[in-house]
Amino acid sequence: MALGELTKQLAKQALSNQVGEILDPAKPPKPAGPENLGLTIAGQIQAMQKACKDDQELAAFCQAGSESVRIVEVYVPSPQLLVLTGFDSNHNLTRIVSPVSAAQIVCKIVKAQAGAAPQRINFIAPKPKAE
């Protein structure tokens, strides 16, 4: 058997095995890994910011108790935790540490102030776990 034929035969068999596993009702499907909701939220904010034109900026706000904070930095240290840094209405540096499930972030695209560079939200990637 030629090498090309052997390769085709092996590919066919592998594909047949995969389709058989998918369609086999006796085998329950493998559960998907847990979704990292924090990274999903950060990804959505990044996508909105990326869509901003040169004269626009993304204004993201988080309400925590009586505080409303304009977010300037997003950090997702774990799948269950969001750390949002920003400024309150008195321009005080404020950090909100919140479970992902409780965080509510309002985002809107606004015009940048005339003559000023648009503000960008900084995203800090989680540090890889040492194994």
DSSP file (Angstrom, degrees, kcal/mol; ACC not computed):
  #  RESIDUE AA STRUCTURE BP1 BP2  ACC     N-H-->O    O-->H-N    N-H-->O    O-->H-N    TCO  KAPPA ALPHA  PHI   PSI    X-CA   Y-CA   Z-CA
    1    1 A M              0   0    0      0, 0.0     2,-0.0     0, 0.0     0, 0.0   0.000 360.0 360.0 360.0 134.0    0.0    0.0    0.0
    2    2 A A     >  -     0   0    0      1,-0.1     4,-2.3     4,-0.0     5,-0.2  -0.300 360.0-113.5 -71.8 157.1    1.4    3.4   -0.9
    3    3 A L  H  > S+     0   0    0      1,-0.2     4,-2.2     2,-0.2     5,-0.2   0.872 116.9  53.7 -59.9 -39.4    2.1    6.0    1.7
    4    4 A G  H  > S+     0   0    0      2,-0.2     4,-2.1     1,-0.2    -1,-0.2   0.899 109.4  47.8 -62.6 -41.8   -0.6    8.3    0.4
    5    5 A E  H  > S+     0   0    0      2,-0.2     4,-2.5     1,-0.2    -2,-0.2   0.900 110.7  51.5 -66.2 -41.2   -3.2    5.5    0.6
    6    6 A L  H  X S+     0   0    0     -4,-2.3     4,-2.4     1,-0.2    -2,-0.2   0.905 109.6  50.2 -62.6 -42.1   -2.1    4.6    4.1
    7    7 A T  H  X S+     0   0    0     -4,-2.2     4,-2.4     2,-0.2    -1,-0.2   0.921 111.4  48.0 -62.6 -44.8   -2.5    8.3    5.2
    8    8 A K  H  X S+     0   0    0     -4,-2.1     4,-2.5     1,-0.2    -2,-0.2   0.914 111.4  51.0 -61.1 -43.5   -6.0    8.5    3.7
    9    9 A Q  H  X S+     0   0    0     -4,-2.5     4,-2.2     1,-0.2    -2,-0.2   0.919 111.8  46.4 -62.1 -44.9   -7.0    5.2    5.4
   10   10 A L  H  X S+     0   0    0     -4,-2.4     4,-2.4     2,-0.2    -1,-0.2   0.888 112.6  50.2 -65.7 -39.8   -5.8    6.4    8.8
   11   11 A A  H  X S+     0   0    0     -4,-2.4     4,-2.4     2,-0.2    -2,-0.2   0.910 110.8  49.6 -64.7 -42.1   -7.5    9.8    8.4
   12   12 A K  H  X S+     0   0    0     -4,-2.5     4,-2.6     1,-0.2    -2,-0.2   0.916 112.1  48.0 -61.8 -44.2  -10.8    8.1    7.4
   13   13 A Q  H  X S+     0   0    0     -4,-2.2     4,-2.4     2,-0.2    -2,-0.2   0.910 111.8  49.1 -65.3 -43.1  -10.6    5.8   10.4
   14   14 A A  H  X S+     0   0    0     -4,-2.4     4,-2.1     2,-0.2    -2,-0.2   0.918 113.4  46.8 -63.0 -43.7   -9.8    8.7   12.8
   15   15 A L  H  X S+     0   0    0     -4,-2.4     4,-2.6     2,-0.2     5,-0.2   0.907 111.3  51.6 -64.3 -42.4  -12.7   10.7   11.4
   16   16 A S  H  X S+     0   0    0     -4,-2.6     4,-2.4     1,-0.2    -2,-0.2   0.900 109.8  49.9 -61.6 -41.7  -15.0    7.7   11.6
   17   17 A N  H  X S+     0   0    0     -4,-2.4     4,-2.1     2,-0.2    -1,-0.2   0.907 111.5  48.4 -63.4 -42.5  -14.1    7.1   15.3
   18   18 A Q  H  X S+     0   0    0     -4,-2.1     4,-2.0     2,-0.2    -2,-0.2   0.920 112.8  46.9 -65.7 -43.6  -14.7   10.8   16.2
   19   19 A V  H  X S+     0   0    0     -4,-2.6     4,-2.5     1,-0.2    -1,-0.2   0.903 111.1  52.9 -64.6 -40.5  -18.1   10.8   14.5
   20   20 A G  H  X S+     0   0    0     -4,-2.4     4,-1.3    -5,-0.2    -1,-0.2   0.885 108.9  49.5 -61.5 -39.8  -19.0    7.6   16.2
   21   21 A E  H  < S+     0   0    0     -4,-2.1    -1,-0.2     2,-0.2    -2,-0.2   0.888 112.9  47.3 -65.8 -39.1  -18.1    9.1   19.6
   22   22 A I  H  < S+     0   0    0     -4,-2.0    -2,-0.2     1,-0.2    -1,-0.2   0.912 118.9  38.7 -68.6 -42.4  -20.2   12.1   18.9
   23   23 A L  H  < S+     0   0    0     -4,-2.5    -1,-0.2    -5,-0.2    -2,-0.2   0.556  86.1 109.9 -88.6  -8.7  -23.2   10.2   17.7
   24   24 A D    ><  -     0   0    0     -4,-1.3     3,-1.0    -5,-0.2    -4,-0.0  -0.569  50.1-165.1 -73.6 109.5  -23.0    7.3   20.2
   25   25 A P  T 3  S+     0   0    0      0, 0.0    -1,-0.2     0, 0.0    -4,-0.0   0.713  83.6  66.6 -69.6 -18.6  -26.0    7.7   22.5
   26   26 A A  T 3  S+     0   0    0      1,-0.1    -2,-0.1     2,-0.1    -3,-0.0   0.788  93.7  66.6 -71.6 -26.2  -24.5    5.3   25.0
   27   27 A K  S <  S-     0   0    0     -3,-1.0    -1,-0.1    -6,-0.1     3,-0.1  -0.851  85.3-134.4 -98.5 121.1  -21.7    7.7   25.7
   28   28 A P        -     0   0    0      0, 0.0    -2,-0.1     0, 0.0    -4,-0.0  -0.445  34.2 -98.8 -68.6 147.4  -22.7   10.9   27.5
   29   29 A P        -     0   0    0      0, 0.0    -7,-0.1     0, 0.0     3,-0.0  -0.333  41.4-101.3 -65.8 148.4  -21.1   14.0   25.9
   30   30 A K        -     0   0    0      1,-0.1     2,-0.1    -3,-0.1    -3,-0.0  -0.521  41.6-114.7 -68.8 131.4  -18.0   15.3   27.7
   31   31 A P        -     0   0    0      0, 0.0     2,-0.1     0, 0.0    -1,-0.1  -0.425  29.0-115.2 -69.0 142.1  -18.9   18.3   29.8
   32   32 A A        -     0   0    0      1,-0.1     3,-0.1    -2,-0.1     0, 0.0  -0.432  37.5 -98.5 -71.4 150.3  -17.4   21.6   28.7
   33   33 A G        -     0   0    0      1,-0.1    -1,-0.1    -2,-0.1     2,-0.1  -0.253  54.0 -79.6 -64.3 158.6  -15.0   23.2   31.1
   34   34 A P        -     0   0    0      0, 0.0     2,-0.2     0, 0.0    -1,-0.1  -0.365  49.3-115.8 -64.2 138.0  -16.4   26.0   33.3
   35   35 A E        -     0   0    0     -3,-0.1     2,-1.4     1,-0.1     3,-0.1  -0.528  16.1-131.1 -73.7 136.5  -16.6   29.3   31.5
   36   36 A N     >  -     0   0    0     -2,-0.2     4,-1.8     1,-0.2     3,-0.3  -0.732  26.6-176.0 -88.2  92.3  -14.4   32.0   32.9
   37   37 A L  H  > S+     0   0    0     -2,-1.4     4,-2.6    42,-0.3    -1,-0.2   0.835  77.4  58.7 -62.7 -34.7  -17.1   34.7   33.2
   38   38 A G  H  > S+     0   0    0     41,-0.7     4,-2.4     1,-0.2    -1,-0.2   0.921 107.9  45.0 -61.0 -44.6  -14.6   37.3   34.3
   39   39 A L  H  > S+     0   0    0     -3,-0.3     4,-2.3     2,-0.2    -1,-0.2   0.838 111.1  54.5 -68.8 -31.8  -12.5   36.9   31.2
   40   40 A T  H  X S+     0   0    0     -4,-1.8     4,-2.0     2,-0.2    -2,-0.2   0.921 109.5  46.9 -65.9 -43.5  -15.7   37.0   29.1
   41   41 A I  H  X S+     0   0    0     -4,-2.6     4,-2.1     2,-0.2    -2,-0.2   0.943 113.0  48.7 -62.2 -48.0  -16.7   40.3   30.6
   42   42 A A  H  X S+     0   0    0     -4,-2.4     4,-2.5     1,-0.2    -2,-0.2   0.889 109.9  53.2 -59.7 -39.3  -13.2   41.7   30.1
   43   43 A G  H  X S+     0   0    0     -4,-2.3     4,-2.2     1,-0.2    -1,-0.2   0.876 107.3  50.7 -63.8 -38.3  -13.3   40.5   26.5
   44   44 A Q  H  X S+     0   0    0     -4,-2.0     4,-2.0     2,-0.2    -1,-0.2   0.904 111.2  48.0 -66.2 -41.0  -16.6   42.3   25.8
   45   45 A I  H  X S+     0   0    0     -4,-2.1     4,-2.4     1,-0.2    -2,-0.2   0.921 111.7  50.7 -64.6 -43.3  -15.3   45.5   27.2
   46   46 A Q  H  X S+     0   0    0     -4,-2.5     4,-2.6     1,-0.2    -2,-0.2   0.901 108.3  52.5 -60.7 -41.0  -12.1   45.2   25.1
   47   47 A A  H  X S+     0   0    0     -4,-2.2     4,-1.3     1,-0.2    -1,-0.2   0.903 109.8  48.0 -63.6 -41.2  -14.2   44.6   22.0
   48   48 A M  H  < S+     0   0    0     -4,-2.0     4,-0.4     1,-0.2    -1,-0.2   0.914 112.8  48.8 -65.3 -40.8  -16.2   47.7   22.6
   49   49 A Q  H >< S+     0   0    0     -4,-2.4     3,-1.4     1,-0.2    -2,-0.2   0.897 107.7  54.6 -66.1 -38.9  -13.1   49.7   23.2
   50   50 A K  H 3< S+     0   0    0     -4,-2.6    -1,-0.2     1,-0.3    -2,-0.2   0.819 102.7  58.1 -63.2 -30.3  -11.5   48.4   20.1
   51   51 A A  T 3< S+     0   0    0     -4,-1.3    -1,-0.3    -3,-0.2    -2,-0.2   0.571  82.5 112.0 -77.4  -8.6  -14.5   49.5   18.0
   52   52 A C    <   -     0   0    0     -3,-1.4     2,-0.1    -4,-0.4     6,-0.1  -0.389  66.3-129.0 -67.4 140.9  -14.0   53.2   19.2
   53   53 A K    >   -     0   0    0     -2,-0.1     3,-1.9     4,-0.1    -1,-0.1  -0.276  35.6 -90.5 -78.7 174.5  -12.9   55.6   16.5
   54   54 A D  T 3  S+     0   0    0      1,-0.3    -1,-0.1    -2,-0.1    -2,-0.1   0.776 127.9  45.1 -60.6 -28.5   -9.9   57.9   17.0
   55   55 A D  T 3  S+     0   0    0     62,-0.1    57,-2.8    56,-0.0     2,-0.3   0.219 105.8  78.4-101.0  15.5  -12.0   60.7   18.5
   56   56 A Q  E <   -A  111   0A   0     -3,-1.9     2,-0.3    55,-0.3    55,-0.2  -0.831  54.2-168.8-121.8 159.2  -14.0   58.4   20.8
   57   57 A E  E     -A  110   0A   0     53,-2.8    53,-2.9    -2,-0.3     2,-0.6  -0.972  27.0-113.7-141.0 158.0  -13.4   56.6   24.1
   58   58 A L  E     -A  109   0A   0     61,-0.5     2,-0.7    -2,-0.3    51,-0.2  -0.831  23.7-159.7 -94.6 122.3  -15.2   53.9   26.0
   59   59 A A  E     -A  108   0A   0     49,-3.3    49,-2.1    -2,-0.6     2,-0.5  -0.910  12.9-176.2-101.6 115.8  -16.7   55.1   29.3
   60   60 A A  E     -A  107   0A   0     -2,-0.7    11,-3.1    11,-0.5     2,-0.3  -0.952   1.5-172.8-116.6 131.3  -17.3   52.1   31.6
   61   61 A F  E     -AB 106  70A   0     45,-3.1    45,-2.9    -2,-0.5     2,-0.4  -0.925  10.8-163.8-125.7 146.9  -18.9   52.6   35.0
   62   62 A C  E     -AB 105  69A   0      7,-2.1     7,-2.5    -2,-0.3     2,-0.6  -0.999  11.9-147.1-129.8 131.9  -19.5   50.3   37.9
   63   63 A Q  E     + B   0  68A   0     41,-0.8     2,-0.4    -2,-0.4    41,-0.3  -0.868  20.6 173.1 -98.3 123.7  -22.0   51.0   40.7
   64   64 A A  E >   - B   0  67A   0      3,-2.8     3,-2.1    -2,-0.6     2,-0.3  -0.912  64.2 -51.5-132.7 105.5  -21.0   49.7   44.1
   65   65 A G  T 3  S-     0   0    0     -2,-0.4     0, 0.0     1,-0.3     0, 0.0  -0.511 122.2 -21.3  64.5-128.2  -23.2   50.8   47.0
   66   66 A S  T 3  S+     0   0    0     -2,-0.3     2,-0.4    -3,-0.1    -1,-0.3   0.464 120.2  98.3 -90.6  -1.3  -23.5   54.5   46.7
   67   67 A E  E <   -B   64   0A   0     -3,-2.1    -3,-2.8    21,-0.1     2,-0.5  -0.709  52.7-166.0 -91.6 135.1  -20.3   54.9   44.7
   68   68 A S  E     -B   63   0A   0     -2,-0.4     2,-0.4    -5,-0.2    21,-0.3  -0.990  15.5-167.4-115.4 123.5  -20.3   55.2   40.9
   69   69 A V  E     -B   62   0A   0     -7,-2.5    -7,-2.1    -2,-0.5     2,-0.7  -0.928  20.6-140.0-118.6 131.2  -16.8   54.6   39.6
   70   70 A R  E     -BC  61  87A   0     17,-2.7    17,-1.8    -2,-0.4    -9,-0.2  -0.818  34.5-129.5 -86.1 118.4  -15.5   55.3   36.1
   71   71 A I  E     + C   0  86A   0    -11,-3.1   -11,-0.5    -2,-0.7    15,-0.3  -0.476  39.6 163.9 -77.4 133.2  -13.3   52.3   35.3
   72   72 A V  E    S+     0   0A   0     13,-3.3    50,-2.8     1,-0.3     2,-0.3   0.467  70.2  32.7-118.4 -12.6   -9.7   52.8   34.1
   73   73 A E  E     -dC 122  85A   0     12,-1.9    12,-2.4    48,-0.2     2,-0.4  -0.990  58.9-163.2-150.5 137.9   -8.4   49.3   34.7
   74   74 A V  E     +dC 123  84A   0     48,-2.6    50,-2.7    -2,-0.3     2,-0.4  -0.984  11.0 178.0-123.0 128.6   -9.8   45.8   34.7
   75   75 A Y  E     -dC 124  83A   0      8,-2.2     8,-2.9    -2,-0.4    50,-0.1  -0.999  13.4-167.0-131.6 131.6   -8.1   42.9   36.4
   76   76 A V  E     +     0   0A   0     48,-0.9     6,-0.2    -2,-0.4   -37,-0.0  -0.812  13.0 170.9-117.6  87.3   -9.4   39.3   36.5
   77   77 A P  E    S+     0   0A   0      0, 0.0    -1,-0.1     0, 0.0     5,-0.1   0.752  70.4   4.0 -72.5 -22.6   -7.3   37.5   39.1
   78   78 A S  E >  S- C   0  81A   0      3,-0.8     3,-1.3    48,-0.0   -40,-0.1  -0.959  82.5 -98.2-152.0 166.6   -9.5   34.4   39.1
   79   79 A P  T 3  S+     0   0    0      0, 0.0   -41,-0.7     0, 0.0   -42,-0.3   0.721 123.0  43.3 -62.2 -19.2  -12.6   33.1   37.3
   80   80 A Q  T 3  S+     0   0    0    -43,-0.1    20,-1.9    20,-0.1     2,-0.4   0.436 106.3  68.7-104.8  -0.4  -14.8   34.3   40.3
   81   81 A L  E <   -CE  78  99A   0     -3,-1.3    -3,-0.8    18,-0.3     2,-0.4  -0.963  50.6-170.2-132.5 136.9  -13.3   37.7   41.0
   82   82 A L  E     - E   0  98A   0     16,-3.0    16,-2.7    -2,-0.4     2,-0.5  -0.973   6.0-163.4-118.3 136.5  -13.1   41.1   39.2
   83   83 A V  E     -CE  75  97A   0     -8,-2.9    -8,-2.2    -2,-0.4     2,-0.5  -0.970  12.3-173.5-119.4 114.5  -10.9   43.9   40.4
   84   84 A L  E     -CE  74  96A   0     12,-3.0    12,-3.3    -2,-0.5     2,-0.4  -0.932   3.5-166.8-112.7 126.0  -12.0   47.2   38.9
   85   85 A T  E     +CE  73  95A   0    -12,-2.4   -13,-3.3    -2,-0.5   -12,-1.9  -0.912  29.7 114.8-113.1 139.3   -9.9   50.4   39.4
   86   86 A G  E     -CE  71  94A   0      8,-2.9     8,-3.4    -2,-0.4     2,-0.4  -0.900  56.6 -72.3-171.8-160.1  -11.2   53.8   38.6
   87   87 A F  E     -CE  70  93A   0    -17,-1.8   -17,-2.7    -2,-0.3     6,-0.2  -0.956  32.1-141.7-124.7 138.4  -12.2   57.3   39.8
   88   88 A D    >   -     0   0    0      4,-1.9     3,-2.0    -2,-0.4   -19,-0.1  -0.169  46.5 -81.5 -84.3-173.6  -15.3   58.3   41.8
   89   89 A S  T 3  S+     0   0    0    -21,-0.3   -20,-0.1     1,-0.3    -1,-0.1   0.703 132.5  52.3 -66.0 -19.2  -17.2   61.5   41.3
   90   90 A N  T 3  S-     0   0    0      2,-0.1    -1,-0.3     0, 0.0     3,-0.1   0.234 119.5-109.5 -98.0  12.9  -14.7   63.4   43.4
   91   91 A H    <   +     0   0    0     -3,-2.0     2,-0.4     1,-0.2    -2,-0.1   0.751  67.5 151.0  64.7  27.8  -11.7   62.1   41.4
   92   92 A N        -     0   0    0      1,-0.0    -4,-1.9     0, 0.0     2,-0.3  -0.743  55.2-110.4 -86.7 135.3  -10.6   59.8   44.2
   93   93 A L  E     -E   87   0A   0     -2,-0.4     2,-0.4    -6,-0.2    -6,-0.2  -0.499  46.9-176.5 -64.7 128.0   -8.8   56.6   43.1
   94   94 A T  E     -E   86   0A   0     -8,-3.4    -8,-2.9    -2,-0.3     2,-0.4  -0.977  18.2-159.6-134.8 140.7  -11.2   53.8   43.9
   95   95 A R  E     -E   85   0A   0     -2,-0.4     2,-0.5   -10,-0.2   -10,-0.2  -0.983   3.6-161.3-123.1 131.9  -10.9   50.0   43.6
   96   96 A I  E     -E   84   0A   0    -12,-3.3   -12,-3.0    -2,-0.4     2,-0.6  -0.955   1.7-168.1-111.6 121.9  -13.9   47.7   43.6
   97   97 A V  E     +E   83   0A   0     -2,-0.5   -14,-0.2   -14,-0.2    -2,-0.0  -0.951  26.2 162.2-108.9 115.7  -13.2   44.0   44.4
   98   98 A S  E     -E   82   0A   0    -16,-2.7   -16,-3.0    -2,-0.6     2,-0.1  -0.970  45.7-105.9-139.5 145.0  -16.3   42.1   43.4
   99   99 A P  E >>  -E   81   0A   0      0, 0.0     3,-1.6     0, 0.0     4,-1.0  -0.484  39.0-121.7 -62.0 142.7  -17.5   38.6   42.7
  100  100 A V  G >4 S+     0   0    0    -20,-1.9     3,-0.7     1,-0.3   -19,-0.1   0.877 110.9  58.3 -55.9 -39.7  -18.0   38.3   38.9
  101  101 A S  G 34 S+     0   0    0    -21,-0.3    -1,-0.3     1,-0.2   -20,-0.1   0.701 109.2  44.5 -67.4 -18.5  -21.6   37.3   39.4
  102  102 A A  G <4 S+     0   0    0     -3,-1.6     2,-0.2     2,-0.0    -1,-0.2   0.578  88.0 106.7-100.7 -11.9  -22.4   40.6   41.3
  103  103 A A    <<  -     0   0    0     -4,-1.0     2,-0.5    -3,-0.7   -39,-0.1  -0.493  44.5-173.4 -76.0 133.0  -20.6   43.0   39.0
  104  104 A Q        -     0   0    0    -41,-0.3   -41,-0.8    -2,-0.2     2,-0.5  -0.983   5.3-174.3-125.3 119.6  -22.6   45.3   36.8
  105  105 A I  E     -A   62   0A   0     -2,-0.5     2,-0.5   -43,-0.2   -43,-0.2  -0.955  11.0-157.2-119.8 128.2  -20.7   47.4   34.4
  106  106 A V  E     -A   61   0A   0    -45,-2.9   -45,-3.1    -2,-0.5     2,-0.4  -0.911  15.6-172.0-104.4 125.7  -22.3   50.0   32.1
  107  107 A C  E     +A   60   0A   0     -2,-0.5     2,-0.3   -47,-0.2   -47,-0.2  -0.936   9.8 167.2-120.2 140.0  -20.3   50.9   29.0
  108  108 A K  E     -A   59   0A   0    -49,-2.1   -49,-3.3    -2,-0.4     2,-0.5  -0.991  33.4-123.4-149.3 146.6  -20.9   53.6   26.5
  109  109 A I  E     +A   58   0A   0     -2,-0.3     2,-0.3   -51,-0.2   -51,-0.2  -0.776  38.5 176.7 -89.8 127.0  -18.9   55.1   23.7
  110  110 A V  E     -A   57   0A   0    -53,-2.9   -53,-2.8    -2,-0.5     2,-0.2  -0.873  35.5 -95.4-128.3 159.7  -18.5   58.9   24.1
  111  111 A K  E     -A   56   0A   0     -2,-0.3   -55,-0.3   -55,-0.2     2,-0.1  -0.537  44.0-118.0 -71.1 138.8  -16.6   61.6   22.2
  112  112 A A        -     0   0    0    -57,-2.8     3,-0.1    -2,-0.2    -1,-0.1  -0.433  40.7 -88.1 -72.2 153.0  -13.2   62.4   23.7
  113  113 A Q    >   -     0   0    0      4,-0.2     3,-2.1     1,-0.1    -1,-0.1  -0.364  55.7 -92.0 -62.5 141.9  -12.7   65.9   25.0
  114  114 A A  T 3  S+     0   0    0      1,-0.3    -1,-0.1    -3,-0.1     3,-0.1  -0.308 110.2   9.6 -58.4 131.2  -11.5   68.3   22.4
  115  115 A G  T 3  S+     0   0    0      1,-0.2     2,-0.3    -3,-0.1    -1,-0.3   0.365 108.8 104.0  82.1  -5.3   -7.7   68.5   22.2
  116  116 A A  S <  S-     0   0    0     -3,-2.1    -1,-0.2     3,-0.0     3,-0.1  -0.821  76.0-111.7-110.2 149.0   -7.2   65.6   24.6
  117  117 A A        -     0   0    0     -2,-0.3    -4,-0.2     1,-0.1   -62,-0.1  -0.543  45.4 -98.7 -73.1 141.4   -6.2   62.0   23.7
  118  118 A P        -     0   0    0      0, 0.0     2,-0.2     0, 0.0    -1,-0.1  -0.342  38.1-117.8 -60.8 138.9   -9.0   59.5   24.3
  119  119 A Q        -     0   0    0     -3,-0.1   -61,-0.5    -2,-0.0     2,-0.4  -0.565  29.2-156.0 -76.1 141.8   -8.7   57.6   27.5
  120  120 A R        -     0   0    0     -2,-0.2     2,-0.4   -63,-0.1   -63,-0.0  -0.941  15.9-121.1-120.5 143.2   -8.3   53.9   27.2
  121  121 A I        -     0   0    0     -2,-0.4     2,-0.4   -76,-0.1   -48,-0.2  -0.678  27.7-136.0 -81.4 133.4   -9.2   51.2   29.7
  122  122 A N  E     -d   73   0A   0    -50,-2.8   -48,-2.6    -2,-0.4     2,-0.5  -0.735  13.2-155.6 -91.9 137.3   -6.1   49.1   30.8
  123  123 A F  E     -d   74   0A   0     -2,-0.4     2,-0.6   -50,-0.2   -48,-0.2  -0.963   1.5-156.3-116.4 126.3   -6.5   45.3   31.0
  124  124 A I  E     -d   75   0A   0    -50,-2.7   -48,-0.9    -2,-0.5     3,-0.1  -0.891  15.9-136.2-103.9 122.4   -4.2   43.3   33.2
  125  125 A A        -     0   0    0     -2,-0.6     2,-0.0   -50,-0.1   -50,-0.0  -0.498  27.5-104.6 -74.9 142.8   -3.9   39.7   32.3
  126  126 A P        -     0   0    0      0, 0.0    -1,-0.1     0, 0.0   -48,-0.0  -0.369  37.7-109.3 -64.8 146.3   -4.0   37.2   35.1
  127  127 A K        -     0   0    0      1,-0.1     3,-0.1   -50,-0.1     2,-0.0  -0.574  37.2-106.9 -76.6 137.9   -0.6   35.7   36.1
  128  128 A P        -     0   0    0      0, 0.0     2,-0.2     0, 0.0    -1,-0.1  -0.369  37.3-109.0 -64.8 144.0   -0.2   32.0   35.1
  129  129 A K        -     0   0    0      1,-0.1     2,-0.3    -3,-0.0     0, 0.0  -0.533  29.2-119.4 -74.9 136.6   -0.4   29.6   38.0
  130  130 A A              0   0    0     -2,-0.2    -1,-0.1     1,-0.1    -3,-0.0  -0.592 360.0 360.0 -74.4 133.4    2.9   28.0   38.9
  131  131 A E              0   0    0     -2,-0.3    -1,-0.1     0, 0.0    -2,-0.0   0.406 360.0 360.0-110.9 360.0    2.7   24.2   38.6
